[in-house]
Amino acid sequence: MLAIFSKGLVNPPQELHSPASLTSSMKPKLPFEILNGFVCSNPTNAFSMRFGSSASLAYVPPHNPSSTYKRLFCGVDEMHCIFMGNLNNLCSLLRQYGLSRGTNEAMFIIEAYRTLRDRGPYPPHQVLNHIEGSYGFVIYDAKARTVFAAVSADGGVELFWGVAADGSVVVSDDLKVIKESCAKSFAPFPAGCMFYSEQGLMSFEHPKSQMKAMPRIDSEGVMCGANFMADVQSRISGSSGGGSGRGMPRVGSEANWALRGSKA
């Protein structure tokens, strides 16, 4: 899978940038080059969507349909999700959200995101902590112009992210694609973490802890992006006491749903 988001739409941690990309023999590419290369390398079955200059999504169905992990792509009401992995408790989640039994993992993730977006004030980490399984996903909400991505805490599914030549953020499960696209400015997307474009990177395992960047050194001895982890010795400002963490701002026609419900 491949997702590309323009600079400004997504602002990754500064530590993901590596100055070595400027002097590396392999230069970072521009978004159109990255997307074209991905599609051309899978000429018979690649599917891609572009949203002007803001975002691009590309997906290749699994070569082995009986693979342990699913690879899914779907879009609902201008929300688009690429999902990889398995949700062990999908049936109970569908009952909890009132969804039909035919709802797959990618469709569920969209509905969970919609609930966070429109019907807060649920902190995203609470929703993700209720999901059991190995997974990685990226959502692009074209209407709200927001990005939401996460990787399960068990690390069973790997995603990588990096910075393209124009500052765009590139996300893929293919390490080769990331290296060729971002030169030295890339890193594994941290397990047990989520990225929301309006809030940045946070741990949903340790939502009150600050994220710490650990420099990465590659086989050539060059600094190459950073690994990110929750610093359990620190706390996010304002998270002391019984706070439930940061929630997504509500948007759309359901923005006042929680207030209306509390008055009923």
Helices and strands as residue ranges (DSSP letters): E 2-5, G 14-16, G 19-22, H 31-41, E 47-51, E 55-59, E 70-76, E 79-87, H 90-97, H 105-118, H 124-129, E 133-141, E 146-151, E 160-163, E 169-172, H 175-182, E 186-188, E 193-196, E 200-203, E 210-217, E 223-231, H 257-263
